[in-house]
Amino acid sequence: MPTIPTLEEVCAAAMRLPCSPALLPRLVEVLEREDAPASDLEAIIALDPALAGGTLRLANSAYMSGGRTVDDLSSAILRLGQKEIYRLAALSLTSRWMTLPVEGYRWEPGDYCRHSFCVAVAAEHLATVTGRADPAVAYTAGLLHEIGKLAVAHACGEHFPAIRICQQEQQCTWLQAEAQVLGYDHAEVGGALLEGWRFSPTLVAAAAHLENPAAAPAEVLPIMAHVHAARYLATCMGAGVSEDGFLFSLNSHLLGEWGFTAEVLDAALPAVLDRVTKVLHDRVTHGAVTL
């Protein structure tokens, strides 16, 4: 049997992959500074040609432009505002990494990106409704909550048959099976990756405590509860759910503590599906995704 890479080796291999979302924390830091000039934002966006192009395209879209075209980043940033810039940057910088071709979880093309986006939209919507978590942070946590999966699939694909057998024989969660076979799981890898990319402690914890959200530090619990509820909604939608997608442990006690009753979640589902459909169009359930 091939040698199992260590947690450190898995993270190191992932760090060497192109198109990592490592630029996002720098962008967030600028957006969080109330006195930051638009030029600071422009300087970071300009480092990524795809993000710069996406910023200009969105600013000149029929929805944003009102018929007035802009042809420079500075004007585009002023037109869009911080909220739209943040959402665009988070999607642009993470989706390219999410669409790298990897095997292991029996994904169809676009599944990982599709599911992560659904969780992000659901988390943002729930945070907006409850007012108990920052919608932008909830959105980003939703996008990144399972990013360790990509690293594990990239470095440990040949060990997935053993993980699959372990899960079936022991009837445990997929994360528990990964831990038994590999010695670590994709939640640990995700937390380590985000820490290495210098994401905030909140986002690091949101990824690392995926299996047991109630065990996260108290200051992270608001985000954990919203992302956990969002995972449930995204799984109910079925968009991009891979073979392990239904094999996670739902903490109904945590959801109840935070007011996410069945009625609240049922009421949120149509709004989340509507937003996802407006972005993904006919790719909500199948097809490659480019966000």
N, C-alpha and C positions, 0 to 999 in steps of 0.2 A: 504494500500500500504506500502511495506517495507520502512524503513527509508533510506533516501539517505545519503551515507557516505560523509563526508566533503573532500575537496581537500587534507587536511593534512592526513586524515585517509586512503585515496586511496594511497598516496605516502608511508605512513608507512607500509601498507600491502605489497606494491611492494618491499620495501627495505628488507622485511623479506624473500622474495622468494629466493630460491637457484640459483646459477649460474648467479648472476648479473654480468654486465660488469664493475664492480667497479675497477678492476685491470688495465683496459686499460689506464686511465689517468696517472697512475704511469709509465707505459711503454712508453707512449708518451713523458712524461717529460724527460726520459732518452734518447730517440731517438732524441730529439730536442737539446740536449747538444752535441756540436761538440767534446768536449774533454772527453766525457763519455767513460770509458773503457768497453770492451765487457763483463767484469765480472759483471758490474752493470746490464746489460741487462740479462745476464744468471741468476742472482740471482732472478729477478722478474719472468722470464719464468719458473724457477724451482718451483715456488710456485703453479703453476697450472699444474697438471700431464697431463691433456689432451692437453694443449698447448705445453708442453715439448715434448710429444709424436708426436704431429703434426709437430713440428719443425724438429725433427729427420726424420720423414717419408718424408717430403718435401725435405730435404737436400739429402736424399738417393734415391729420385725418379730418374727415367731414364733421365728426363729432366735436373735435376740439378747435378747428381752425376758424369756423364761421366765414370761410371763403378767403381768409387772409393768410398767405403763405409766409413762413419764416424759413430762412436758409442758414441759420447759425445756431450753435448750441445754446448760447447765452439767452437768445430770444425764446428758444424752445423750452428751456428750463423755467423761465419766468411764466410762460403760458401754462405749462402743465401744473406747476406747484409741487410742493414736497410730497403730498400723498400719492399722486400719480407717478412721480419719479421713483419713489420707493417701491411701489408695486411693480413697475416696469423693470427696475433693476433687479429685484428679487427673482422675478420670473426669468429674465434674460440670463443672469449669471448662474442660476442653478439648473435651468432646463437643459442647457447644453451638456452639462455633466451628467444629467439624468438620462440623456438619450444615447449615451455610449453603449455600443453593443456588448452585452454580457449574457452569459448563460447561467443556469442554476435554479432560478425560481420558476422556470417554465413560463416566463413572461411572453405575452404577445407583443409585437412592436408598439411602443408607446405606453404600455401598461404602467410602468413605474412612474413615469412623468404624469400620466393621467390621474393615477390614484393620489399622488402627492399634491397635485393641484386641487383635487376635490377636498382633501383634508384641509388644505390651506384656506380655501374659500369658506368651508364650513366653520373653521375655527374663527376666522375673521367675522363672519356673520354672527356667530354666537356671542363673541366678545362685544360686538356692537349692540346686540339686544340686551345683554345683561349689564353692561357697563362695569364689569368686575375684572376686566383684563384689557390691556392695550390691544386694540384690533390689529395694528401693524405687527406687533411682536407675535401675536397669536397666528397671524398669517404666515410669518416667516418660520415659526416653529412647526407649523403644519407642513410647509414645503420641505423642511429639513429633518423631520422627525425620524425618518427611516433611511437616512443617507448612508448609514453604515452598511445597508444591504448591498449597495453598489460595490463597495470595497470588498466585502466578503465574496460576492459573486465573481468579482474580477480575480481575486487571489486564491479562492478556495473552491472553485467550481467542480473540481474532480472529487471533492469530498461530499458533494451533495447527495449522492446515492446512499451513503452511510447515514447522513442526517435524516433522510427520508425514511429509511428503515427504522432508525431509532425512534422517530416520532410515531410511526405506525405501531411499533411493538409496545411502546410505553404509553401511548395515547396521551402524550404531553403536548404542551405548546411548542410551536416551531422554535422559539427562542431557547426553550429548555433543551430541545434536541441539539441545537447548535452548540450550546454550552457543554453538553455531555461529549459530543464528538470532537469539537475544536478546542475546548477549554475556555472559550469566550463566545459571546454572541454579537449579533450585528448592532445591538443597542450600545454595548461597550465600545465597539469600533466607532460608531457614530459619534459618541461623546468625545472620544479621543481625537477624531478627525476635526470636529468643530473647535475643540480646544487648540489643536495645532494650527488651525486657520485663524485663530484669535477672535472667534465669535464670543458673544457675551456669555457670562456664566449661566444666565437663564436659558439660553438656547442650547448650551452644552448639557445642562441638566435635563432639559426636555427630551433630548435624544437618549441620554444615558439611562434615564429612568422609565423607558418605554414600557418595560414589562411590569413594573410595579410603581405606577405614578404616585400612589399615596405615600411612598417612602421618600419622595423628593423633599428637599429643604422647604421650609414653610413659605419662604418668599417666592418660590417657584410654583407652588400649588395652584394659584389661579390659572397660569398658563397650562399646567399639566391637566387640570380638570377640563378646560376648554378643548385642548387637543384630543384628550381621551374621548370626549363626547363627539368631536368632529370625526375621529376614526370610526366611531360607530355609524355615524350618518353616511360617511363615504363607503363603508362596507355594505350598508343597506342599499345604496345606489348600485353597487356592484361594479362601478367603473374602475378598471385596472386592477381589480383584486386578483392577486396571484395565488398559487396553490396554498401558501401559508396564510393567506389573508383572513381566513375565518378561524385560524388556529391561535388567536390571541385571547387572553383572559380579560373579559370585560368586568371592570370594577364597578358594579351597580351601586355599591355603598358610597363610593366617592362621587358618582354622578348625582345620587340623591342628596348628598350633603351640599352640593353646589346648585341644587334646584333644577338639575337636568332630568326632569321626569319624562315619562313616555309621551305625555301630552305636549310638553315643550319641544321635545325632539321631533315629534311628528309634525308640529307646526312649522319648524325650521326647514324641514326637508324640501318643500316646494320652492322656497326662496333660494336655497343653495343650488338646487338643480337648475333653476332658471339662470342664475349667474354663471354656472359652469357651462351651460349650453350656449350662452351668448359668446363665450370665449372659444370653446372647442367645436361648436357647431355639430357637424355630423360625426365627430370623432370622440364623442362622449363615451362610447362603449367599445370602439375598435378603431384601428388605424394608427399610423405613426403620428406623433404629436410634436409640433414645433411651436413653443410658446414665445 
